Amino acid sequence: MKCPHCFVTICTDTGRQHIGEDNDYSWDVIYETCPNCHKFIISLLKYTVEPHDKSQRVKRRQSVKTKENSFLVYPKGISRAPLSAAVPDIYAQDYKEACLVFSDSPKASAALSRRCLQNLLRDVQKVKHQDLSKEIQEVLDLKVLPSHLGEAIDAVRIIGNFAAHPNKNKNTGEIIDVEQGEAEWLLDVLEGLFDFYFVQPDISLKKKAALNEKLKDAGKPLMK
């Protein structure tokens, strides 16, 4: 696993403390310490059980556990690498919030990511203000993106436009559930686009400036 604090791949000894049971679930706390940054990683585990004798709650710990679900409590949010300072705040804020709410609500995270994607395409590629799927298609038609990024946003287009409004199927009006894998995919797409539109141009600009300094010192013509 990667530490959600420092993003270094780690292997730790995990501690587990049983809290108790309520009318619905049994509850445990899982805790570990990152050997790299020495910070705690704490999760809450809930599960149901099938006791040997349902009238004797004392036997529940010896029962078969089912339907385990783990929730990261500390640190809050999904493990993602920090964004480059080259990414403008207007997009970075939506992205960071989408990461923050990911564990609690993948649907909310996906909605924030789609809104961020839509604003990005409108601002950078100057697409017409339509629904997200049409805006993505317009960008694809421009053929300005590398193939892997084109395929990535095309997958978003196929899923549909559920950006900054309730996630409804346009034909049935049904609320569309968002799987965690889908929400994380959207974050990956945004990272890729940030890298293409902002990070790599910023790196090239800095390299060009450094090279021009060397050319200047050598009395040679500068790069334009």
C-alpha positions as CSV (number, residue, x, y, z in Angstrom):
1,M,0.0,0.0,0.0
2,K,1.0,3.7,-0.4
3,C,1.1,5.8,2.7
4,P,-1.7,8.4,2.4
5,H,0.6,11.0,4.0
6,C,3.9,10.8,2.1
7,F,2.8,8.6,-0.8
8,V,5.7,6.2,-0.4
9,T,4.9,2.5,-0.9
10,I,5.1,0.8,2.5
11,C,4.5,-2.4,4.4
12,T,3.6,-2.1,8.0
13,D,2.4,-4.2,10.9
14,T,-1.3,-3.5,11.4
15,G,-2.9,-3.3,14.8
16,R,-6.6,-4.0,15.3
17,Q,-8.8,-3.1,18.2
18,H,-12.4,-4.3,18.6
19,I,-14.7,-1.5,19.8
20,G,-18.0,-3.3,20.2
21,E,-21.3,-4.0,18.5
22,D,-24.5,-2.0,18.0
23,N,-27.8,-3.3,16.6
24,D,-26.4,-3.2,13.1
25,Y,-22.7,-3.9,13.0
26,S,-19.6,-4.9,14.8
27,W,-16.8,-2.2,14.8
28,D,-13.0,-2.4,14.8
29,V,-10.3,0.2,14.6
30,I,-7.3,-0.6,12.4
31,Y,-4.1,1.4,13.0
32,E,-0.6,1.4,11.6
33,T,2.4,3.8,11.5
34,C,4.2,4.6,8.3
35,P,7.9,3.7,8.6
36,N,8.8,6.5,6.2
37,C,7.1,9.6,7.6
38,H,6.2,8.0,11.1
39,K,2.6,9.2,10.9
40,F,-0.5,7.2,12.0
41,I,-2.9,5.7,9.4
42,I,-6.2,4.9,11.0
43,S,-9.2,3.2,9.5
44,L,-12.7,2.2,10.9
45,L,-13.9,-1.3,10.0
46,K,-17.6,-2.2,10.1
47,Y,-18.9,-5.7,9.5
48,T,-21.9,-7.9,10.2
49,V,-21.6,-11.4,11.7
50,E,-23.4,-14.7,11.7
51,P,-23.3,-15.8,15.3
52,H,-23.6,-19.5,16.3
53,D,-26.3,-18.6,18.7
54,K,-27.9,-15.2,17.9
55,S,-29.4,-15.0,21.4
56,Q,-25.9,-14.9,22.9
57,R,-24.1,-11.8,21.7
58,V,-21.0,-12.8,23.7
59,K,-20.3,-15.4,21.0
60,R,-20.3,-12.9,18.2
61,R,-16.5,-12.6,18.1
62,Q,-16.2,-16.3,17.4
63,S,-18.7,-16.0,14.6
64,V,-18.1,-15.7,10.9
65,K,-17.6,-12.1,9.7
66,T,-19.3,-11.0,6.5
67,K,-19.6,-7.7,4.5
68,E,-16.5,-6.0,5.8
69,N,-16.2,-2.3,4.9
70,S,-13.1,-0.2,5.8
71,F,-13.2,3.6,5.9
72,L,-10.0,5.8,6.1
73,V,-10.4,8.1,9.1
74,Y,-7.0,9.6,9.3
75,P,-5.7,11.2,7.2
76,K,-8.9,12.3,5.5
77,G,-9.2,11.8,1.8
78,I,-7.8,9.6,-0.9
79,S,-4.0,9.0,-1.4
80,R,-3.0,11.2,-4.4
81,A,0.3,12.8,-5.2
82,P,0.4,16.6,-4.6
83,L,-0.4,18.8,-7.6
84,S,2.3,20.8,-9.2
85,A,2.2,24.5,-8.5
86,A,1.8,25.0,-12.2
87,V,-1.9,23.9,-12.0
88,P,-4.1,27.0,-11.6
89,D,-6.0,27.3,-8.3
90,I,-9.3,27.4,-10.1
91,Y,-8.8,23.7,-11.1
92,A,-6.7,22.6,-8.2
93,Q,-9.3,23.5,-5.7
94,D,-12.0,21.4,-7.3
95,Y,-9.6,18.5,-7.7
96,K,-8.4,18.7,-4.1
97,E,-12.1,18.8,-2.9
98,A,-12.9,15.8,-5.1
99,C,-10.0,13.9,-3.4
100,L,-11.2,15.0,0.0
101,V,-14.8,13.7,-0.3
102,F,-13.8,10.6,-2.3
103,S,-13.9,8.2,0.7
104,D,-17.2,9.5,2.0
105,S,-19.0,10.0,-1.3
106,P,-17.6,8.7,-4.6
107,K,-20.7,10.3,-6.3
108,A,-19.8,13.7,-5.0
109,S,-16.2,13.3,-5.9
110,A,-17.1,12.3,-9.5
111,A,-19.4,15.3,-9.8
112,L,-16.7,17.7,-8.7
113,S,-14.2,16.0,-11.1
114,R,-16.6,16.4,-14.0
115,R,-17.2,20.0,-13.2
116,C,-13.5,20.6,-13.1
117,L,-13.1,18.8,-16.4
118,Q,-15.8,20.9,-18.0
119,N,-14.3,24.2,-16.8
120,L,-10.9,23.0,-18.0
121,L,-12.0,22.2,-21.5
122,R,-14.0,25.5,-21.7
123,D,-11.1,27.6,-20.5
124,V,-8.2,26.0,-22.3
125,Q,-9.7,24.5,-25.5
126,K,-12.4,27.2,-25.8
127,V,-15.2,24.7,-26.5
128,K,-18.8,25.8,-26.9
129,H,-20.8,25.7,-23.7
130,Q,-22.9,22.6,-24.1
131,D,-23.3,19.5,-22.0
132,L,-20.0,17.8,-21.0
133,S,-20.3,14.9,-23.5
134,K,-20.6,17.2,-26.5
135,E,-17.8,19.4,-25.2
136,I,-15.6,16.3,-24.9
137,Q,-16.5,15.3,-28.4
138,E,-15.5,18.8,-29.7
139,V,-12.1,18.4,-28.1
140,L,-11.7,14.9,-29.6
141,D,-12.5,16.3,-33.0
142,L,-9.8,18.9,-32.6
143,K,-7.2,16.1,-32.3
144,V,-5.0,18.1,-29.9
145,L,-4.6,15.5,-27.2
146,P,-2.2,12.5,-27.1
147,S,-4.0,9.3,-27.9
148,H,-4.0,8.0,-24.3
149,L,-5.6,11.2,-23.0
150,G,-8.1,11.2,-25.9
151,E,-9.2,7.7,-25.0
152,A,-9.4,8.6,-21.3
153,I,-11.8,11.6,-21.8
154,D,-13.7,9.6,-24.4
155,A,-14.5,7.1,-21.7
156,V,-15.9,10.0,-19.6
157,R,-18.0,11.1,-22.6
158,I,-19.4,7.6,-23.0
159,I,-20.5,7.4,-19.4
160,G,-22.4,10.7,-19.8
161,N,-22.5,14.3,-18.6
162,F,-23.3,14.4,-14.9
163,A,-21.2,17.4,-14.0
164,A,-22.4,20.1,-11.6
165,H,-26.0,19.0,-11.4
166,P,-27.8,15.8,-9.9
167,N,-26.6,12.6,-11.5
168,K,-29.6,11.7,-13.6
169,N,-30.0,9.5,-16.6
170,K,-31.4,11.8,-19.3
171,N,-33.8,9.1,-20.5
172,T,-35.3,7.8,-17.2
173,G,-34.5,10.5,-14.7
174,E,-33.0,7.8,-12.5
175,I,-30.1,8.8,-10.2
176,I,-26.9,7.2,-11.4
177,D,-24.7,5.6,-8.8
178,V,-21.0,6.1,-9.2
179,E,-18.6,3.3,-8.4
180,Q,-15.4,4.1,-6.5
181,G,-13.3,2.9,-9.5
182,E,-15.1,5.3,-11.7
183,A,-14.6,8.3,-9.4
184,E,-10.9,7.5,-9.1
185,W,-10.7,7.1,-12.9
186,L,-11.9,10.7,-13.2
187,L,-9.2,11.9,-10.9
188,D,-6.6,10.1,-13.0
189,V,-8.0,11.8,-16.1
190,L,-7.7,15.2,-14.5
191,E,-4.1,14.5,-13.4
192,G,-3.2,13.5,-17.0
193,L,-4.8,16.7,-18.4
194,F,-3.1,18.9,-15.8
195,D,0.2,17.3,-16.8
196,F,-0.4,17.9,-20.5
197,Y,-1.9,21.5,-20.3
198,F,0.2,22.9,-17.4
199,V,3.0,20.8,-15.9
200,Q,4.9,19.8,-19.1
201,P,4.7,23.3,-20.7
202,D,6.0,24.8,-17.4
203,I,8.9,22.3,-17.3
204,S,9.8,23.1,-20.9
205,L,9.6,26.9,-20.2
206,K,12.0,26.5,-17.3
207,K,14.4,24.4,-19.3
208,K,14.3,26.9,-22.1
209,A,15.0,29.8,-19.6
210,A,17.9,27.8,-18.2
211,L,19.3,27.1,-21.6
212,N,19.0,30.7,-22.7
213,E,21.0,31.7,-19.6
214,K,23.8,29.4,-20.7
215,L,23.6,30.7,-24.3
216,K,23.7,34.3,-23.0
217,D,26.8,33.6,-21.0
218,A,28.4,32.0,-24.0
219,G,27.6,35.0,-26.2
220,K,25.4,32.9,-28.5
221,P,21.9,33.7,-29.9
222,L,19.0,32.9,-27.6
223,M,16.2,30.4,-28.3
224,K,13.0,32.1,-29.3
